[in-house]
Amino acid sequence: MDLRPEDFSYPLDAALDAVVGLKAEIAEDAYTARTLGTERQGHGVLIPGPLVLTIGYLVTEAEQIWLTLADERVVPGHLLGFDQETGVGLVQPLARISQTPLEIGTAAGLKVGHRVVVAGSGGREGATAARIIARHGFAGYWEYALDDALFTAPSHPHWGGTGLIAPDGRLAGIGSLQLQAQRSDGTSEDVNMVVPIDVARPVLADLQTIGRPNRPARPWLGVLSSEMGGRVVIVSVAERSPAAAAGLKPGDIVLDAAGRKVEELKEFYRAYWALGTAGVDVPLTVYRDGKSRTFTVRSTDRRKLLKGPVLH
């Protein structure tokens, strides 16, 4: 559906001008280069500062960042920091910005059925009129979970780092993923998962000053997992990870973690996150080749494997 300024209670075009294109270049020897690539493109949102808030996977380990503004200028950006837990990243533009930043709002009042705009760079042509179709927790295969996530449809085709603009014209979230959801008639539709701004807001000051949240890191194992038939199955094991060192393998079925039976990804993650901070030993029981096997995984802080932002 076409976006018409007269249908909105806020200056639509000014809000859309706050969304920028983002391109990041990552060194070939970066830890995430193999899985996320060495060239990543998406979007970011100008927020007061001015700073650019985006989704973290676009800028993790970035050596160079280029921002395309609404006036088509391309300016460099400097990676300030990223947060593995919330999934957001923060960039400092290294040029004078004439566009007005988008005011940070809240997603607290957004409910299923509310009309929103999911905005990528490029003004109205890069934006999608959408609705909130669901709101609930989310667990990702890469040891990631949110207690509260927003889901919108129709899906934005280039979702990474898009801005979710609430009906009041303020920023309510950052686009993260495209997923498939089941309709009531049994068919499926593409939807976007959006990180609520309320999750990101508490870490912004830390990302700006020290490049990471000022809190102890969660335990990280280095597994990519999936839910299959009420079981958590390890799909792959990251190289140089604690899971690899402990001997876990793709195809292992996780029966329990830290003494707790697990059937869903969120149960799996919460079980070992509850043990303490990164570095804690994580006992796992897995099913492999017809037998139950017990492993102890010495967790770590994932950031130790990543190239961090250069602090000045």
N, C-alpha and C positions, 0 to 999 in steps of 0.2 A: 504494500500500500504506500502511496506517495505521502511524504511528510509535508504538511502545509503549515506555515507559521501561524496562521489564524486559528489553528486547532489547539494551540498551546497557550498556557497562561504565562509563559516566560519567553524571553527572546531566543527562539529556537536556533537561528543561524549563529548567534554569538556563542551559544552553548556548544554547538557543533564545531566551531572554530577552535575550541580549546582541546580538541582531540588531534593528536599528531601521529604521523607515520613514524615508525621506529625500525631501524636496521642495526643489528649488532653483529660484530665480527669477533670470532672466538679462535684462539690459537689451536692448531691441530693437535698439540699435546695436552690440551685441557681434558680433564676427567670426563666432562659431559659432551665432548666433541663427537664421540662415536654415537651416542644415543640421541642427542639434540641437534647435532650438526654444527658446522663452523660459521654458517651464515644463517641468521634468524631474522625474520621480518614479522612485524605486527603493528601494534598501536600503543599509545600511551596517552595519558590525560594530564594536561597542564593543571596543576593545583597551586594554591598560593605559595609564593616563594620567590619567583616561580620555580616549581619542580615538576618533574614528570613521573607520575605513578603508573606502573605497568604490571604485567604479570611476570613473576620471577624467572620462569624458564626461558624467556626471551633474552634476558641480560645476565644470567648466571655465567660467571667466568668471562664476561665480555671484556675485550681489550680496546675495542673502538665501538662507539655508538654514534649513529647519525639520526637526526630528527628532521622530518619534513613537516614544516609548519603550514598553516592554512593559507598563507600568502605564497606558498610554493618555495620559500627559502629552505635550504638544507643546511642545518647547523650541527656542530658536534655536540655531543653530550658526554658527561662523565658519570660512570657508575658509582653511586654513593653506597649502595648496599642492597641486599636481598635477604629474604626470610624464608627458610624452608618450611616452617610450620604454617604460616598463613598463606604463603605462595606468592607474595608480592615483591616487587623490586622498585627502587627509587633512583632516578637519574637527575643530574644537574645539567640544565642547558648551559652551554658555554658561549652564549651570544645574547644580545638584547632581544627580548621577546615583547612584541607589541600586542599580541592577543591577550584578552582578559582571561585569567585562570578560572576554572570552574570551581565554584564553592563546594567544599566538602559537606555533604549532608548526612543522612542516616538511612539505613534500610529497615529500621525497626518497625515502621508503620506499613511497609509493603505487604500486601496480602495477595493470595491467589485471585487472579482476575484483574488486578490493577494494570493499567496501561503504562508502559515505559518506553524509552528509546534506548536501543543498544547501538552505540555510535563508534564507528571506526573513523579513520581519517578520510578527508575528501568531502566534507560537508554533507549535504542531504543525500548525495549519491552513495556515500559510505555508511549511511545509517539505516537502521531497520526499526520500524514501529513494531513493538512486541507487547506481550502480556506476561505477567508472572503466572506460570502454570503449576508450579509446585514450590514448596519450601520445606526442606528437611536436611538431615545430616548427609554427608557424602564421604565415602572412603575411596581413595585412588590406589591403584596397584603399586605405586612407588613409595609406600610407607607415608601416606598423607591422608589426613582426615580432618573434616570440619564438622562441628556440631550443628552448624546452621549454614546452609547454602541456598542460593536462589537459582531457579530454573526458569528459562524464558523461551518462548516460541512466538513466531517462527524463528528459526536459528539464523544468526548472522553468519554468512559464509566465511568470513575471515575474523574469527572470534578473539584471537589472542591479544589481550591488552585493551580490548574495547571498553568504553565507559558506559555503565548503566546509569542513565539519567532518569531520576525520579520525576513524578508529576509536578514537583515544586521547582524543577530546573536545576537541582543540585546533584552532585555525584553520589550515587548510592552503591556502586560496586564496580569491580573490574572483571572483565570476561576472561575465563580460563579455558574451557573445554567445549567440544561438541560431543553430545551423547545421543543415544536413541532412547525414547520413552514410549511406553505402550499406551495407546488410546483405549478408551472404554470399549470400542468396537473390535479390539484385538489387533488393529493395525498399529504401525509405529510411526513416529515422527522425529525429525532431528530437533534437538533442543540445545541451548547453551547453559552451561553451569557457570555461575557468576559468584565470585568471592565478595561477600558483603563488605562495604566500606567500614562498618563497625568493627570487623575483625582486623582490618589493616590499620585503622587509626592509632591504636595504642603503640605500634612499633615505628611509626614514621619518624619521630624525633630521634630514636636510637639509630635508625638506618642513616639518617642525615649526619649524625655526629660520630658514630663509631662503626658504621657499616653493617651492623647486625643487631638483633634484639639484645638488650642487656639482661639476659637471663640464661641459666644453664641450658645446654643443648639436650634434646631428647636422645635416648638411645637409638642408634641406627644400625641395622643389620646388613643392608645391601641386598635385599631380595625384591624381586618383582613378583607379585602374587595375584591370584584370581580366585573368585568364588565359583565353584563348580559343584552343583548338586548338593548344596549344604556343607561343602568342605572347602577349606582354604588350601589351594595348591600353589606351590612355588613354580613359577613359570621360567624364571631365569635368575641367575646369581651374578651380581656385579663383580667385575674383576677387582682384585686387591681389597675386597670387602671383608668384614668380619665373618659373614656367612660363608664365603669361599674358604677362608682360613679354617673354619670349623668343619668343613666337609659337606655342607648342604649342597643338594643338587636339584636341577630342574626335574619336576615330576614328583618331588617329595610332597606328601600330604601332611599338613600340620594338624596333629591331633590335639595337642595342648601346648600352651606357652605359659611359662612361669606357674605351672600347676593348674592352669585354668583351661577348660575345654573351649575350643574355638571353632565356630562354624561360619563366621563372617569376618571380612577384613577388619572392620572396626573393632571387633572383639580381639582379634589377633594383635593389632597395634596397641590398643588400650592395655592389654595384659602386660606387655613388656615396658611400655612407657611408664606404667605405674610402679615399676621396680626402682626407679630413681633416674639419675641423669646419665648422660653418655659416659661409657666406660664400665657400666655395670654388667655383670654376667647374666645372660638370658638363657635359662634352661628350656629346651624345646624337645617335644616328642613328635617324631614324624613316622609315617608309614611308607616303607620303601621295600619293593621286591617281596611283598607278602609278610614283612616283619615290621614290628615297631622298633624304632631306634631312638636313642636319647643323645642329644647334643647339648653342649654348653657353648654359647656364642658370646665372645667378649665384644660387646657393643662399642661403638665409637661415635664421635662427633663427625658427621658427614663433611662439615666444612673443612676438616683437616685435609681432605683429598681435593678440595677445590681451590682454584685460583681466586683469591679474594680481590675486592676493589682496592685500588691504590689510594691510601689516605694522605692528604696533604697537610 
